[in-house]
Amino acid sequence: MITLSLERKQSLGFQFLLEEMQPNCIYGQELVKNAAPYTRDEGEALEQELNRLSLLVKGYEEHRSFWDSVELVLMQMKEVRGSLKRGAEVVLTDLELFELKHFLLQWEKLFALLKREDAVLLPGIAIEDTVGALDLLDPEKRRLPGFYIFDCYAEDLKQVRDEKRHLEVVLRQEHEEEKRELLLRRRQEAVGQEEEIQQRIRGEITEKLRPYLAQISANCRAVGQLDFLLQKAKLARVYGGICPQLTEAELKLAELRHPQMEQQLKKKDKCFTPISFEMRPGTSVITGANMGGKSVALRTLALNVVLAQSGFFVYAKEARVPLFDDICIVAEEYQSMQNGLSSFGGEIMQLQHAIQAQKQGFCLLIFDELARGTNPDEGASIVRAVVRYLKERSVIAIFATHYDHVAEFADSHYQVRGLSQVDLPQLEQEIRSAQGQKGIDVIAKYMNYGIYQVHEKEECPRDAIHICGLLGLEAELMDLILQEEENESGLCSA
Amino acid sequence: MERDLFVKLMAGHDSVSLAGMCKNAGKTTVLNRLLQELGEAQLSVGLTSIGRDGETVDVATGTKKPQIYVREGSLFATASGLLQNCDVTGEILALSGMHTPLGEVVLLRAKSDGFIDLAGPSMNLQLAKLSRWFLQQGVDKSLIDGAISRKSLCSRRVADAVILCTGASYHRNMATVIADTAYISRLLQLKRGADEKTVRRIEQWRQSRPQSQRLLFVDEDGNGKEPTEQRLADVLRDKQYQDCPYLWMEGALTDAMLKPMLFSNIDCKGRTFIVEDSSKLLLGQDTFEKLEKKGVHLTVLEEICLLAVTINPFSAYGNHFDQGEFLQRMREAVSLPVLDVLH
C-alpha cells in the first residue's frame, strides 16, 4: 500500500487539488481526506473507478440539472454510522431513530433519482433499496421528517396516551392546588407507563431494523463514493484532465501540467510549460540548467502518476500509466529537518527506504538532485552507483542531477532546454535595461522549461556560470569563476 | 390579577423574552403563568432559553425536576442532553446545527401537555434564528427564557419585548431591590433619540466602519464626522465637533470610558449619545445619573419594549418581604405595570 503523509500530499500539489474539492456530505469528505493510490492488486477496482469517472465527466454537462439535484440530496445526508453500530448492540434512542429516518428519507430520494430510467448509471456502485427500514420509522407512511414513538406502533401505547391526555385536559381547567397535585401525580404515573411502553417499542424497532443495518452501511459507502466521484469530475472539468489508460509497465505522459503551479504562475502572468515523458522500466536521467525546472518536472510527473493511481483524471494530453507497488520520492525536504536529521541524512534514509521498496515490487522512484548537499566528487559517485544499482531492476527510476557522467549509466537521458536556444546578447541587453532584482524574472521568461530526450552522449550544460553573469554578479568574482572553470577543464582534459 | 393580563401586555409583540434580576426571582413561575394564559387564549407558542438556567435542582428533594409546563402543539428547542428530562411526548422535528455543552439543540413539537427542560444556545444570532424558525412554523408567540444576569439584558435582535423579573432574593434590603430594579427598567426603556437622517447616516457608516473607529459625530444635517481620537473626553472637548449634537458609540459603553469626561469641565449640555441597544450599556447607576446631570441625552438605536416588571416577595434565603408594601413601593418607583407573581 502506498501511504502519503499530509506533507507529501502538500509538496506534490495533491493536497491543493483535494482542498479544491467541496464534498457535500461527511461520507464524501472522508474519502477526499483519505484519498490515496490504489494498490497494484486493486487494478480492476481502479479501472472501474476511472471508467465511472469518464462516464460522469462525459455526461455531466448534458445531465447538469440531474447531478445538481443529486448534490442537493447529498448535502442533506448526515452521519449515521455511529447509530448503525450502536443499533447492532443496544436499543436506539429517539434522537438516533430520528437521524436514521432522516437519512433513509434522503436515501429514498437519491435512490429514486439514481434508478430513473434516463439516469446515468454508475457501474459497480451497489445501492440497496431500504424502504422497509424507512417504513419502520414512518409507520404512517407520510414521509415527513418528524419522528417520535407514534401512537400507531402499539395499541397499549395509544391507550395510555389517551388516558394521559384526558388527565391533562382536566388539569388545564383545575385551579385548586390540592386537586392539581393529585392530578399531576396521576399524570406522572401515566408518564411512567408511557415511557415503559415507548422503551419496549424502541427495542422492537431496533430489533426489526437490524437486518437492514448492513445495507444501510453499504448505502453510506455508496453515498461517499458518489460524492467523491462528483468532486473528481468537477476537478477534471475545472483543470481540464483526461482519463489515464492503465498499462502493464509503460509510462507515457504527453504535455503534463501541474494545476497548483499553473495557478501560481498565472497570478504572475506567466505560463506553465507542459512536459512530456515516455519511459519503460529502467533508469532515466534529467540534466539541465539551474532554474531550468527539473524539480518542477519531477513533481509534475509524480503528481500525475499519483492522481492516475488514485482514480483521478490526470492533467495531460495523453496518459498511459502503469500501477506501481510504491512511489518513492527522494528529495531534500523540510520534513527531514523537522525530524532532526541533517538534510543529507534525511535523503539517505529516504534512499534506503526506496531501495527496500523496490525489492518488494514494481516501483516508481524519483530522485531530485540526490546528494546535492555533499561534496561533488562523493555526491557524483553516490548518484552513479544508485543508477547502476537500479539498472535492470523492476523500477522506473528518474534522476534529476547536475553531476556529470551519470547519464551514461542510465537507460535514457533527458535534457531541460534551458537557455540553450536563447540569443544571449539580447538577453543581457534586456536584463541591463530591466535593472536590479528583475534579472531573475527576465531569465525565467527566456528559460525554456521543456525537456527533450537526448540520444547521443552529451555533457551537462554550463548554464550556471551564464546565469551568474546574467544576474550581474560582481565582475572581479566572475573573472575568478571563469578562471577556475578553465583550470578545471584543463585538469580534466589533462 | 386578571386571567389574561400577560396576553394583553404581549399583544403586538411576536417575540418576548424573560430577564431575571437574580435567581429565584420567579422567572419560571412567570413563564408558566404566561404559557397558561396563552394556552387559554388559544395562542400557540415556541419556546427556548438563553443557555441553561441553573435552577433545576429541587431544593427539598435534591432531585432534578423540569419546571416548565407546556401545552400540546407547542414547539420548543432544547439541548439533546436534556431530552430525557422532558416528560412531554415530544416529536423530534429537526436538528438545529447549534451546539451547547449539553449537546446539539433539537427542535421538537409537544404531542401532549407536559414538562420540558430547556437549554438553548447562548449566542444572540442563534436565538434570533430559532425565534424566526418558530414564527415561520406558524406559532403565535415566540418566548425566550432569559438568563439571570443584568449584563445580558435581552438584545433587541433576539426579541421585540422583555419582561423583567425581580424579587426578595436579589437583596435583603427592599430599598436596594427597588432602586436597582427601577434603574434596570430605565435602561431597558431608553428610547430612540435621533431623527431618521441621523439613523440612516449611522447605519451606513456601520457597514463600512474601520475596525479601530468606534465613534462617529453626526451634525444637524445628517453629516458624519469621524474623530481621529477615540477617547471621549478628548473628542468632546474638540471644537470641530461642537456643531454635532449626536455621538454614535459602537459596542459597549462602560463606566471607565465615561469617567474622565464626567470629572472634567466639558460642557455636554444638549449632546445625544447613541448606542446600539440597552444591552450595550455596562454602566453603574451612579455613572448613569451623573451623565444625566451633565445634560447628556442617552439613547439607543434599537428600542426594546419593556412590558412589565414582576416581583416575587419570597426569598430563597429566608428574608421575605411584605407582599403589599413591596408591590406598592415598586409601583411608585417604576412607570410600568408591576405584577406580583404570587397573585
Interface residues (C-beta under 8 A of the other chain):
Chain A: K78 T93 D94 L95 F98 E99 P145 G146 F147 Y148 R161 K164 R165 E168 L171 R172 Q188 V191 E194 E195
Chain B: G39 E40 R71 E72 S80 L83 D87 T89 G90 E91 I92 L93 A94 L95 V106 R109 K111 S112 D113 G114
